[in-house]
Amino acid sequence: MEKGFFQKVYEVAMQIPHGRVTSYGAIANYLGSKGSARMVGWAMNGSKNLPQNLPAHRVVNSSGLLTGKHHFGCSNTMAQLLESEGIKIEGDQIIDFQKVFWDPAVELVLS
């Protein structure tokens, strides 16, 4: 049976390394759905209901802004999780975004 889009998003998100981040658009592009960044965002929002601990805090917008932070309960939770992994945040913006950016299209082989 064909995996659903959300399940494919979750499989990519599970592979984001500790101390790195990716974007909604980068995941969508990797999955062959360029332009579906919003769908990836919906998947990340729905991930809180999953039994596994998905690192949704490692998925941000294309400029490194913590746009999904309101889905983590407290407005500081997403930033705190990223900072605990060594990622510097200032005003909901990842500092040195390109240095910590993980592109699944470069890092993963599509299976």
N, C-alpha and C positions, 0 to 999 in steps of 0.2 A: 504494500500500500504506500502511496506517495505521502511523504511528510508534508505537513502544513507549513505555511510561511512562518508562523510564530515559532514552531518547533525548530525550524532551520535557524532562525534568529537566535534562539536560546543556545543552540549548539555552537554557534560562532562566539557568542558572548561568554560562554564557559571557558573559552580558550584565550581570552584576553589575559595576558600575564599580569601578575602582581606588580604594581608600580607603573603601569602603562594605561593608556586610555585609547578609545576609538570613538568614532562618531556614528550617529544614526545613518547618515548617508554612506559612510564607508561600508557598513554592514549591508545596506541595501544594494550597493554597487557590487559587492562581492557575491551576493546571492543572485545577481543578474536582474535586479529590479531597481535599476537606477531611477531616482525620482520617487522612491517609496520610503524616504526617510521617516515620514510621519507614521507609516505603518510599523516601522521598527520601534518608534517611540511608544506606540500603543502596545506593542509586544513587551517592551521593557516595563511599562506601567502594569501590565497583567502578570508580570513575573513574580510579584510578591505573593501570589497564590500558589506558586509551585512548591513541591516538596523539597527540591534541591535548593541550595543557597546560591542563586545566580548573582554574579558580580555586576548588577545593573548600574551601580555607581560609577563604573568605568566607561559608561557610554554617555557622551556629551554631544553638544552640537558642533558643527563644522568649524567654529572659531574657538572652541575650547571653553565655551560658556556653560555653566551648570544649569541648563534650562529645565531639567527634570527634577530639580531639588525639592519641589513641593510634593513630590510623590513619595518622599522618604519620611513623612511624619513631621519631624522637626525641621525647620528650614536650614539648620546647620549640619544635619546628619550626612548628607552627600559629601560636603566639603571635608568633614571630619574623617570620613572613611578614606577619602583620597589622600588627605594629609597623613593619615596613619600609614600609608604606603609610600610616603616620601614625596608626594606630588605637592608642589607649592600652589596655593590658591590665594588670590587677592581680589576681593570684590566679586565673588562668584566666577572669576576668570582664572583658568589654569595658566600659570606662568611657564614660559618656555614650552608651550603646547606642542610645537613640532618635535621637540626632543623626547617627549613622552608618548607621542602619537604612535599607535600600533595600527597598521593598515592590513586587514585580513587578506586583501588581494595580493599583497607582497609576501606576507608571512605564512599563509595557508595555501595548500593545494586543494582546489575544489574537488570534492568527492561526490 
